[in-house]
Amino acid sequence: MIIPFIAQDLREVSPSALAYIGDSVYELHARCHVASRKAGDSGKMHKMTVHYVSAVSQALAMRKLEEELSEEEDGYFRRARNSNPSTLAKNASPADYMYATGFEALIGYLFLSDDEERLEYIINRAFEIIDGESV
């Protein structure tokens, strides 16, 4: 896995930068998750992927995952959740959007800290939670 150098101390990285990285990491995992379950028509796969990466779904997962976070993980999540967003949510409430931003920042933090095992756990739990709510 390629881990870019961004800063010696990830606490120096802005919450928006962590969320920016986390968004792409999570979307790639979501695409792989969808393709492994339902390979075929790219339009259908895209629609399924959008479901996993929507702010509403990410917020749902994060609200359930919150109790499983370490103190350090919770710090990164809260810092991003409480930040002032530069954009507004299109299809989510402001609260869901901020939870999703916190989730993405957590994913970005785990990716940049090269904690692959924990990253995989959090992402897979998010998929389980989202799948459980979709039924």
C-alpha contacts under 8 A as a table, 3 or more apart, distances in Angstrom:
res1	aa1	res2	aa2	distance
3	I	111	F	7.45
3	I	112	L	6.11
3	I	114	D	7.05
4	P	112	L	7.23
5	F	8	Q	7.84
6	I	10	L	7.83
6	I	13	V	7.50
7	A	10	L	5.92
7	A	12	E	6.85
7	A	13	V	6.79
9	D	12	E	5.70
9	D	13	V	7.58
10	L	13	V	5.23
10	L	109	Y	7.23
10	L	112	L	7.86
10	L	113	S	7.70
11	R	14	S	7.70
13	V	17	A	6.53
13	V	18	L	6.79
14	S	17	A	5.23
14	S	18	L	6.42
15	P	18	L	5.10
15	P	19	A	6.12
15	P	76	Y	7.57
15	P	79	R	6.60
15	P	80	A	4.77
15	P	83	S	7.21
15	P	105	A	6.14
16	S	19	A	5.01
16	S	20	Y	5.98
16	S	80	A	6.98
16	S	85	P	7.94
16	S	101	T	7.99
16	S	105	A	7.25
17	A	20	Y	4.95
17	A	21	I	6.30
17	A	105	A	7.73
18	L	21	I	5.28
18	L	22	G	5.95
18	L	104	E	7.14
18	L	105	A	4.52
18	L	106	L	7.38
18	L	107	I	7.75
18	L	108	G	4.69
18	L	109	Y	6.05
19	A	22	G	4.82
19	A	23	D	5.81
19	A	80	A	7.60
19	A	101	T	5.96
19	A	102	G	7.13
19	A	103	F	7.65
19	A	104	E	4.49
19	A	105	A	3.79
19	A	106	L	7.39
19	A	107	I	7.46
19	A	108	G	5.86
20	Y	23	D	5.29
20	Y	24	S	6.80
20	Y	104	E	7.31
20	Y	105	A	7.39
20	Y	108	G	7.40
21	I	24	S	5.51
21	I	25	V	6.35
21	I	104	E	7.69
21	I	105	A	7.58
21	I	107	I	7.88
21	I	108	G	5.07
22	G	25	V	5.04
22	G	26	Y	5.91
22	G	104	E	4.53
22	G	105	A	5.58
22	G	106	L	7.02
22	G	107	I	4.62
22	G	108	G	3.64
22	G	109	Y	7.36
22	G	111	F	7.38
23	D	26	Y	5.31
23	D	27	E	6.06
23	D	104	E	5.31
23	D	105	A	7.86
23	D	107	I	7.62
23	D	108	G	7.41
24	S	27	E	5.09
24	S	28	L	6.15
25	V	28	L	5.30
25	V	29	H	6.39
25	V	107	I	7.28
25	V	108	G	7.25
25	V	111	F	7.65
26	Y	29	H	5.08
26	Y	30	A	6.07
26	Y	53	V	7.51
26	Y	104	E	7.41
26	Y	107	I	6.98
26	Y	123	I	7.21
27	E	30	A	4.90
27	E	31	R	6.09
27	E	49	T	7.63
27	E	53	V	6.30
28	L	31	R	5.13
28	L	32	C	6.28
29	H	32	C	5.13
29	H	33	H	6.02
29	H	123	I	7.72
30	A	33	H	4.93
30	A	34	V	6.11
30	A	49	T	5.87
30	A	52	Y	6.46
30	A	53	V	7.22
31	R	34	V	5.18
31	R	35	A	6.03
31	R	45	M	7.67
31	R	46	H	7.80
31	R	49	T	5.80
32	C	35	A	5.05
32	C	36	S	5.99
33	H	36	S	5.33
33	H	37	R	6.44
34	V	37	R	5.21
34	V	38	K	5.79
34	V	39	A	7.27
34	V	45	M	6.23
34	V	48	M	6.74
34	V	49	T	6.37
35	A	38	K	5.25
35	A	39	A	4.60
35	A	40	G	7.72
35	A	45	M	6.72
36	S	39	A	6.17
38	K	45	M	6.97
39	A	42	S	7.96
39	A	45	M	7.22
40	G	44	K	7.78
40	G	45	M	7.30
41	D	44	K	5.48
41	D	45	M	6.37
42	S	45	M	4.95
42	S	46	H	5.97
43	G	46	H	5.10
43	G	47	K	6.30
44	K	47	K	5.11
44	K	48	M	6.29
45	M	48	M	5.13
45	M	49	T	6.09
46	H	49	T	4.99
46	H	50	V	6.13
47	K	50	V	5.15
47	K	51	H	6.54
48	M	51	H	5.19
48	M	52	Y	6.84
49	T	52	Y	5.25
49	T	53	V	6.33
50	V	53	V	5.14
50	V	54	S	5.81
51	H	54	S	5.52
51	H	57	S	6.80
52	Y	57	S	5.95
52	Y	58	Q	7.05
52	Y	127	F	7.20
52	Y	130	I	6.97
53	V	57	S	6.67
53	V	58	Q	6.40
54	S	57	S	5.34
54	S	58	Q	6.19
55	A	58	Q	5.07
55	A	59	A	5.91
55	A	91	N	7.74
55	A	92	A	6.24
55	A	96	D	6.18
55	A	97	Y	5.49
55	A	99	Y	7.86
55	A	100	A	5.15
55	A	101	T	7.98
56	V	59	A	5.19
56	V	60	L	6.17
56	V	92	A	5.93
56	V	96	D	5.74
56	V	97	Y	7.24
56	V	100	A	7.36
57	S	60	L	5.03
57	S	61	A	6.23
57	S	130	I	6.19
58	Q	61	A	5.15
58	Q	62	M	6.04
58	Q	96	D	8.00
58	Q	99	Y	7.38
58	Q	100	A	5.07
58	Q	103	F	6.75
58	Q	126	A	7.44
59	A	62	M	4.99
59	A	63	R	6.07
59	A	96	D	5.18
59	A	97	Y	7.15
59	A	98	M	7.95
59	A	99	Y	4.93
59	A	100	A	4.80
59	A	103	F	7.33
60	L	63	R	5.39
60	L	64	K	6.71
60	L	96	D	7.87
60	L	129	I	7.75
60	L	130	I	7.25
61	A	64	K	5.37
61	A	65	L	6.07
61	A	125	R	7.84
61	A	126	A	5.03
61	A	127	F	7.84
61	A	129	I	5.68
61	A	130	I	6.29
62	M	65	L	4.82
62	M	66	E	5.70
62	M	99	Y	6.70
62	M	100	A	7.27
62	M	103	F	6.04
62	M	126	A	7.36
63	R	66	E	5.41
63	R	99	Y	7.66
64	K	67	E	6.79
64	K	129	I	7.71
65	L	68	E	5.33
65	L	69	L	6.83
65	L	122	I	7.73
65	L	125	R	7.72
65	L	126	A	7.54
66	E	69	L	5.59
66	E	74	D	7.34
69	L	72	E	7.88
69	L	73	E	5.66
69	L	74	D	5.65
70	S	73	E	5.14
70	S	74	D	6.01
71	E	74	D	5.09
71	E	75	G	6.23
72	E	75	G	5.06
72	E	76	Y	6.63
73	E	76	Y	5.31
73	E	77	F	6.25
73	E	106	L	6.50
74	D	77	F	4.98
74	D	78	R	5.95
75	G	78	R	5.23
75	G	79	R	6.00
76	Y	79	R	5.20
76	Y	80	A	6.37
76	Y	102	G	7.37
76	Y	105	A	6.72
76	Y	106	L	5.94
76	Y	109	Y	7.30
77	F	80	A	5.45
77	F	81	R	6.03
77	F	102	G	4.39
77	F	103	F	6.18
77	F	105	A	6.21
77	F	106	L	5.36
78	R	81	R	4.88
78	R	82	N	5.88
78	R	102	G	6.33
79	R	82	N	5.41
79	R	83	S	6.19
79	R	102	G	7.37
80	A	83	S	5.07
80	A	98	M	7.55
80	A	101	T	6.19
80	A	102	G	4.70
80	A	105	A	6.24
81	R	98	M	4.79
81	R	99	Y	5.53
81	R	100	A	7.71
81	R	101	T	5.91
81	R	102	G	4.41
82	N	98	M	7.13
85	P	88	L	7.00
85	P	98	M	7.90
88	L	94	P	7.54
88	L	97	Y	7.97
89	A	92	A	5.48
89	A	93	S	6.76
89	A	94	P	6.40
89	A	97	Y	5.90
92	A	95	A	8.00
92	A	96	D	5.97
92	A	97	Y	5.99
93	S	96	D	5.20
93	S	97	Y	6.11
94	P	97	Y	4.99
94	P	98	M	6.19
95	A	98	M	5.22
95	A	99	Y	6.26
96	D	99	Y	5.07
96	D	100	A	6.06
97	Y	100	A	5.06
97	Y	101	T	6.16
98	M	101	T	4.92
98	M	102	G	6.20
99	Y	102	G	5.02
99	Y	103	F	6.16
100	A	103	F	4.92
100	A	104	E	6.14
101	T	104	E	5.12
101	T	105	A	6.14
102	G	105	A	5.05
102	G	106	L	6.16
103	F	106	L	5.08
103	F	107	I	6.31
104	E	107	I	5.01
104	E	108	G	6.11
105	A	108	G	4.89
105	A	109	Y	6.03
106	L	109	Y	5.03
106	L	110	L	6.18
107	I	110	L	5.19
107	I	111	F	6.09
107	I	119	L	6.59
107	I	123	I	7.95
108	G	111	F	5.11
108	G	112	L	6.05
109	Y	112	L	5.22
109	Y	113	S	5.96
110	L	113	S	5.15
110	L	114	D	6.17
110	L	115	D	5.39
110	L	116	E	7.19
110	L	118	R	7.11
110	L	119	L	5.57
111	F	114	D	5.11
111	F	115	D	6.31
111	F	116	E	6.77
111	F	119	L	6.60
112	L	115	D	7.78
115	D	118	R	5.59
115	D	119	L	6.08
116	E	119	L	4.97
116	E	120	E	6.05
117	E	120	E	5.30
117	E	121	Y	6.26
118	R	121	Y	4.97
118	R	122	I	6.16
119	L	122	I	5.32
119	L	123	I	6.17
120	E	123	I	5.23
120	E	124	N	5.92
121	Y	124	N	5.24
121	Y	125	R	6.02
122	I	125	R	5.16
122	I	126	A	6.14
123	I	126	A	5.03
123	I	127	F	6.34
124	N	127	F	5.04
124	N	128	E	6.25
125	R	128	E	4.96
125	R	129	I	6.13
126	A	129	I	5.12
126	A	130	I	6.09
127	F	130	I	5.12
127	F	131	D	5.90
128	E	131	D	5.10
128	E	132	G	5.94
129	I	132	G	5.05
129	I	133	E	6.31
130	I	133	E	5.25
130	I	134	S	6.26
131	D	134	S	5.11
131	D	135	V	6.69
132	G	135	V	5.82
